[in-house]
Amino acid sequence: MISDIQKKILELKKQDDVLILAHSYQTEDILEVADFVGDSYQLSVMAKNTPNKKVIMCGVRFMAETVKILSPEKEVYLANKTAGCPMAEQMDKEYINSIKKQYPDYAVVAYINTTASLKTVCDVCVTSSSAVKIVERIDNDNILFIPDCNLGAYVKEKVPSKNIMLLDGGCPIHASVTKEEAENALKAHPNAVFLVHPECKNEVVKLSHFAGSTADIMNYVEQSDHKEFIIGTENSIVQHLQFKYPNKKFYMLSKNLICADMRATTLMDLYNCLKGEGGEKIELDEKTIELSRRCIDKMIELGK
């Protein structure tokens, strides 16, 4: 049954010249029919560099918005319209504008995991893999890093020369992991290398052998001679790595590392969106696109 739906998806995709993007946290059956798999920013760049005029994002809303920002001439759809991101929705531009009034000499650095609206009042975006480099290169020693205070704390430790202010925000899924869970995982798998996403609490990150983005974690596994790994990010990555490297062993850091919003999108959602019977078309006005694009362009400039 699954393979039948996948076949229909591939037929519709070819027939209507649709580009299918899937975030790494999506399920395996979706990844198998996607044109590109990666993190939110990677997918946006891939969409920008392809000729397809219609794009479907299997991920969450801010990712589809980022695709639209970089490719405003394209029709962009979110496969499941309920797929949001608690972190991206924690702060709005009115709140950040009020903080900026109190600290006018601070540069606002926004994690890519933010809404298009919030990006309009930020100076530069970062990804989890580029955050340290970009903060180092910003021509301002005073930084307001939003919204993830855990990723911000990681950057703050790596770039002590900057005065980095953090607010109370972040990924509730990664932040839910405790130091005790990390210690228990290390005890249960003493031969495993512990790889963690910096959206986890600093006390968890400090116990890891390597901290980095989802793509960085997967690249580490690919290049490593080690045979066992504890994976400290969304648990779908454990399954994907198990499929890709059957001769290696992968363990969950915590059974609670499950993002309901990432799991909201199903293969049938993608199929129905392709048929025009589901999903949501992403609409952003020209001003929002123009203003939000500035901080993404600055990220590209500083990230070179």
Phi, psi and omega in degrees: 000314180298315181295328177295316179294319178300320179297318179295322178297315180296324178293313180295319179301316180290318182298318185257007178054053182257138175264126179253123178250139179225126174292153183301338181278356180287165183286160186301322182295331176282317180302327183293337181251359181282150174282323179222142176234136179175197176272177189301315183288318177305316182294322179296319179293319179299318179296319181297326186267010178246153185280348183303138181267349179235133184229135174244126178261122171260094185184225178236171192302314184298333178291317177295322177297320180295323175299315181295321179299316182278340180226065186297340181280351183263154171276121183241131181236144170262123188299323177234113188291348179273353186281096178255199178213114182305321180293314182298332185262004183289327185235143176243172186291332179296317179295313181293325175298324179292324176291320180298325178294327179283330183230069187293343182265012180262138172275133181267116179255118183252128170301144180303336179283061179219160181288160176300321180299315180293324180299336183295340182247017181251157183271324181204146174264161171218156167257170180296331181276339182253355189303314182296311181300315184289319178298321176301323187269350180295135181277056178196131181276346180257119186234130167257111184259122182227160349266348191274108181289337178284313174298321179298320179294323177297315179295319181301320179291325181281336183234070184293345180288344181260149175267097187256121177260137182241151174246167183278093179201173178149183180279115182294337180286305179296321183291345182284342181289133182260161175300322180298318178298319179295317180295321179293321178296320180293324177290320182290332183228071187295341180264002185270147172273131185263113180248131188222150175273136182290001170285349174285163180299150183302325181292334175279316180301322182294339179274351185278162173271338180204136176238135180184177179295171177303316178296320179297319179298315181292323177293323179300314180300315181301321185269353186270147174271353180293155185251349182226140184217138168262125186255114183260057172208187185312134190294345175299330181294327176300313181295316180300319180291325177298319177293318187284326183233074185296344180269001177243160181248138182231135183236144175288138171292318180209140177291348181272358180279066180231122179265111181298325181291321177291329180276354183294326184280128179247168177300322179292328175300315179298316180299314180293324177296318178298325180280354183081020184245015181190183182077186181216132176282131180276122180241122176232136179287162186300322181294317178298316179298314182298311184288320181289331180294330183300318182285334175287318177298323179294323177298316180298317180298311183283340183273355182293000000 
